Amino acid sequence: MSEKRLLITGANGFVGSHLVEMALQKGYKVFAAVRKSSNLDALKGLNISYVYPDYFNEEKLIELLKENNITHIAHVAGTTKAKTQNDYNKSNAQLSVNLANAALQANKDLQKFVFVSSLAAMGPSENNELITENSVAHPITFYGKSKLLSEQELTKINSLPLISLRPTAVYGPREKDLLMIIQMVKKGWELYIGKAPQQLTFIHVTDVCNAIILSLESGKNGGAYILTDGNNYDRYEFANIAKNILHKKTIKLHIPNSLVTSGVTYMEKLFPRRNSILNKDKLQELTSGWQCNIDKVKEDLGFTPEYNLQSGLQQTIDWLLSSKQL
């Protein structure tokens, strides 16, 4: 059997670093695509080769892929913070197309190109209906629109052995955004925007990586699959589970949507060049419902989530406590 030589973009990031570990366990020769300025702490001690692609120099990109005889690609890297739709499109869609085209020119027998998209590409659920692969995509943010454009442009590339994955909110060791909620719960607070009912979905990083590995090894091409842990949760469930694990009591604060919107608008005017975690674009996602059905990915890829929110948060909080980050 020939060696499986896997390029992982964004290898030093949250999902990417977990994928590197799993891919090594599965017998892949891993090439970690990073920037020379990247923090590589999460990859220390791992038996990997570092590469530094210039995604907008076609000749150099083809040379790098050919030189390392890349047989599989997991394109995990992506921009989540930018100012304009054009910025998002360049960093997400155009970069992805450049990489795919270069990969095919470097290796006509490329085995698989797995693109890690996002549930944001589908847009939130409408009328409380479950989001499925057959739902009409209607992304509501710059980020979501750029991920959908990425998927669409990649499907136009003839002979690309493509699978796209659309994970919902990903959590687990080394994640930072949902960690803030856990830290807040530990301090005795729960903050919510508005009081409207909301259904949410989550997935542990281990399950995302399992789905990527299944995709890399699948004989199927062309699918785009939603990834969650298979459950839909009330908006309070994440904090409820966290405070039970931490044995904490909390005070719930519901901040009116209009007040948050006004505050975000003011901050964007005050600091027009800053890419903030919370902006008007992101606010739309945070106040929407994201309930899903994952029967298709189970059927096509044999995907079975290992964690639900209870077991996944238990594992995450145990890790946070043991690493003294909580």
HELIX and SHEET records of a PDB file:
HELIX    1   1 PHE A   14  GLN A   25  1                                  12    
HELIX    2   2 ASP A   41  LEU A   43  5                                   3    
HELIX    3   3 GLU A   58  GLU A   67  1                                  10    
HELIX    4   4 GLN A   85  TYR A   88  1                                   4    
HELIX    5   5 ASN A   89  GLN A   94  3                                   6    
HELIX    6   6 LEU A   95  ALA A  106  1                                  12    
HELIX    7   7 LEU A  119  ALA A  121  5                                   3    
HELIX    8   8 PHE A  142  THR A  155  1                                  14    
HELIX    9   9 ASP A  177  LYS A  186  1                                  10    
HELIX   10  10 VAL A  205  GLU A  217  1                                  13    
HELIX   11  11 GLU A  237  LEU A  246  1                                  10    
HELIX   12  12 ASN A  257  LEU A  270  1                                  14    
HELIX   13  13 LYS A  280  LEU A  286  1                                   7    
HELIX   14  14 ASP A  295  LEU A  301  1                                   7    
HELIX   15  15 LEU A  309  SER A  322  1                                  14    
SHEET    1   A 7 SER A  49  VAL A  51  0                                        
SHEET    2   A 7 LYS A  29  ALA A  33  1                                        
SHEET    3   A 7 ARG A   5  THR A   9  1                                        
SHEET    4   A 7 HIS A  72  HIS A  75  1                                        
SHEET    5   A 7 LYS A 112  VAL A 116  1                                        
SHEET    6   A 7 LEU A 162  PRO A 167  1                                        
SHEET    7   A 7 ALA A 224  LEU A 227  1                                        
SHEET    1   B 2 ALA A 169  TYR A 171  0                                        
SHEET    2   B 2 PHE A 202  HIS A 204  1                                        
SHEET    1   C 2 TRP A 189  ILE A 193  0                                        
SHEET    2   C 2 ILE A 251  ILE A 255  1                                        
SHEET    1   D 2 GLN A 199  LEU A 200  0                                        
SHEET    2   D 2 TYR A 233  ASP A 234 -1                                        
END                                                                             
